[in-house]
Amino acid sequence: MSRIGKAPITVPSGVDVKVDGTTVSVKGKVGELVRTLPATMKIELNDGIITVARPNDDPAQRSLHGLTRSLLNNMVIGCAEGFSKRLELIGTGYRVQQKGKALEINVGYSHPVPVEPIGTNTLAADGQNFINITGPSKEDVGEQAAQIRKVRKPNPYTGKGIKYSDEVIRRKAGKTAGAGA
């Protein structure tokens, strides 16, 4: 058995889970998520505990077992508490401004870069150099953070760019004068 797949998911209070065949809907204080999971997986909800079972030990079924359980767990956690990512802008003149629900990022281009939220994500400028992304879907929050980081990736020589706040940029030495003697 998959160690991840056989672990039960405890539904916290304040979160409502409905299982309709392979479609699972989770509703909580942060938001609502609906997902259709693989048809071969058997999903059961009993007394606030969700269990996932697979029909046989096929390699394909074994891999789907753990995946299905992880997706369900992320839905429950996302609707109960939500997910968040924090990005940091490093560089002279690099800044972010809130424009309604969207953000406007200035990172050294001749124009500001507008960023619209994905799905139910909430974008917030924290000062001029930090961006907070929150939402119920772990996928959407991670995708939004990756797209914003892609606007100006961190440079290993200067350290300038947009990075995750917990990311460590490995710095490289630049060219040295008089090295080719």
VMD Tcl script that draws the C-alpha trace (Angstrom):
set ca {
  {0.00 0.00 0.00}
  {1.02 3.56 -0.61}
  {2.04 5.19 2.65}
  {0.59 8.50 1.51}
  {-2.50 6.99 -0.12}
  {-3.62 4.94 2.86}
  {-3.35 7.83 5.36}
  {-6.84 9.10 6.28}
  {-7.74 12.78 5.92}
  {-9.44 14.37 8.93}
  {-11.90 17.08 7.93}
  {-11.63 20.05 10.35}
  {-14.71 21.76 11.75}
  {-16.06 24.51 9.51}
  {-15.22 22.59 6.33}
  {-17.99 20.90 4.35}
  {-17.03 18.00 2.04}
  {-19.39 16.41 -0.51}
  {-18.42 13.30 -2.46}
  {-20.50 12.60 -5.58}
  {-18.89 9.63 -7.33}
  {-15.54 10.96 -8.55}
  {-16.41 14.64 -8.08}
  {-15.46 16.10 -4.71}
  {-16.47 19.57 -3.55}
  {-14.95 21.18 -0.48}
  {-16.29 24.39 1.05}
  {-14.69 26.30 3.92}
  {-14.10 29.78 5.29}
  {-11.34 30.56 2.73}
  {-13.19 29.39 -0.38}
  {-14.75 26.56 -2.33}
  {-12.98 24.01 -4.54}
  {-14.46 21.36 -6.85}
  {-12.39 18.67 -8.54}
  {-13.06 15.53 -10.55}
  {-10.63 12.81 -9.47}
  {-9.65 9.56 -11.27}
  {-12.67 7.29 -11.73}
  {-10.88 4.15 -10.54}
  {-10.21 5.51 -7.04}
  {-12.82 4.82 -4.36}
  {-13.35 7.88 -2.13}
  {-15.33 7.47 1.09}
  {-16.40 10.05 3.65}
  {-17.36 8.65 7.09}
  {-17.71 10.70 10.29}
  {-15.43 13.52 9.09}
  {-12.68 11.21 7.80}
  {-11.91 10.80 4.10}
  {-10.27 7.58 2.90}
  {-9.03 6.70 -0.59}
  {-8.80 3.10 -1.81}
  {-7.49 1.67 -5.08}
  {-8.98 -1.30 -6.95}
  {-5.74 -3.27 -7.53}
  {-1.95 -3.12 -7.38}
  {-1.32 -2.00 -10.97}
  {1.59 0.46 -11.15}
  {-0.73 3.06 -12.68}
  {-3.28 2.60 -9.88}
  {-0.58 2.73 -7.23}
  {0.66 6.09 -8.50}
  {-2.88 7.49 -8.71}
  {-3.61 6.37 -5.13}
  {-1.13 8.72 -3.48}
  {-1.87 11.52 -5.94}
  {-5.62 11.38 -5.29}
  {-5.12 11.47 -1.53}
  {-2.68 14.42 -1.79}
  {-5.05 16.40 -4.02}
  {-7.92 15.82 -1.58}
  {-5.77 16.78 1.40}
  {-4.67 20.01 -0.32}
  {-8.31 20.85 -1.08}
  {-9.28 20.40 2.58}
  {-6.29 22.40 3.91}
  {-6.82 25.11 1.29}
  {-10.47 25.63 2.17}
  {-9.77 25.56 5.92}
  {-6.61 27.70 6.14}
  {-5.56 28.68 2.62}
  {-2.12 28.72 1.04}
  {0.26 31.65 0.66}
  {3.51 32.57 -1.01}
  {5.65 35.65 -0.45}
  {7.88 37.18 -3.12}
  {10.60 39.80 -2.69}
  {11.80 42.39 -5.23}
  {15.52 43.13 -4.96}
  {17.11 45.90 -6.98}
  {17.45 49.67 -7.15}
  {14.14 51.16 -8.28}
  {12.34 47.81 -8.22}
  {8.90 48.24 -6.67}
  {5.34 46.96 -6.73}
  {2.07 48.91 -6.49}
  {-1.47 47.75 -5.81}
  {-3.91 48.61 -8.63}
  {-7.32 47.37 -7.44}
  {-7.14 43.57 -7.33}
  {-4.13 43.56 -9.66}
  {-0.50 44.58 -9.18}
  {1.81 46.79 -11.21}
  {5.46 45.75 -11.06}
  {8.40 48.00 -12.01}
  {11.55 45.90 -12.41}
  {13.84 47.83 -14.75}
  {11.87 47.56 -17.98}
  {10.77 50.63 -19.95}
  {7.20 49.91 -18.86}
  {5.44 48.64 -15.73}
  {4.28 45.00 -15.87}
  {0.62 44.44 -14.88}
  {-0.24 41.20 -13.04}
  {-3.85 39.97 -12.75}
  {-4.86 37.37 -10.12}
  {-5.42 33.76 -11.23}
  {-8.73 32.21 -10.15}
  {-9.63 33.16 -6.57}
  {-6.11 34.30 -5.61}
  {-5.60 37.52 -3.69}
  {-2.57 39.64 -4.58}
  {-1.29 42.15 -2.04}
  {1.64 44.55 -2.17}
  {3.37 44.59 1.23}
  {5.34 47.83 1.16}
  {7.17 48.48 -2.10}
  {9.33 45.35 -2.21}
  {7.11 42.43 -1.13}
  {4.21 40.60 -2.78}
  {1.85 38.29 -0.85}
  {-0.21 35.74 -2.79}
  {-2.99 33.90 -0.95}
  {-5.78 31.57 -2.04}
  {-7.52 28.25 -1.40}
  {-5.92 26.37 -4.32}
  {-2.29 25.32 -3.82}
  {-1.89 24.94 -7.60}
  {-3.15 28.44 -8.39}
  {-1.04 30.10 -5.68}
  {2.12 28.30 -6.85}
  {1.41 29.06 -10.52}
  {0.80 32.75 -9.76}
  {4.06 32.99 -7.79}
  {6.00 31.29 -10.60}
  {4.55 33.64 -13.23}
  {5.42 36.73 -11.18}
  {8.95 35.42 -10.53}
  {9.36 34.81 -14.26}
  {8.91 38.56 -14.96}
  {12.50 39.13 -13.73}
  {14.33 36.05 -12.44}
  {17.07 36.63 -9.86}
  {20.48 37.28 -11.39}
  {23.23 35.14 -9.78}
  {25.88 37.83 -10.45}
  {24.09 40.91 -9.08}
  {21.37 39.31 -6.93}
  {18.73 41.60 -8.51}
  {15.31 40.28 -9.49}
  {12.14 38.77 -8.04}
  {12.69 35.84 -5.67}
  {10.71 33.80 -3.17}
  {11.28 35.29 0.29}
  {12.73 32.01 1.59}
  {14.81 31.35 -1.55}
  {18.60 31.60 -1.32}
  {20.30 32.93 -4.44}
  {23.72 31.36 -4.94}
  {25.97 34.22 -5.97}
  {28.64 33.79 -8.63}
  {31.91 35.71 -8.88}
  {32.11 38.11 -11.82}
  {35.01 38.72 -14.13}
  {38.30 39.70 -12.48}
  {40.64 42.35 -13.89}
  {43.96 41.13 -15.26}
  {43.05 37.44 -15.20}
  {44.38 36.69 -18.70}
  {48.13 37.23 -18.28}
}
mol new
graphics top color blue
foreach p $ca { graphics top sphere $p radius 0.5 }
foreach p [lrange $ca 0 end-1] q [lrange $ca 1 end] { graphics top cylinder $p $q radius 0.2 }
display resetview
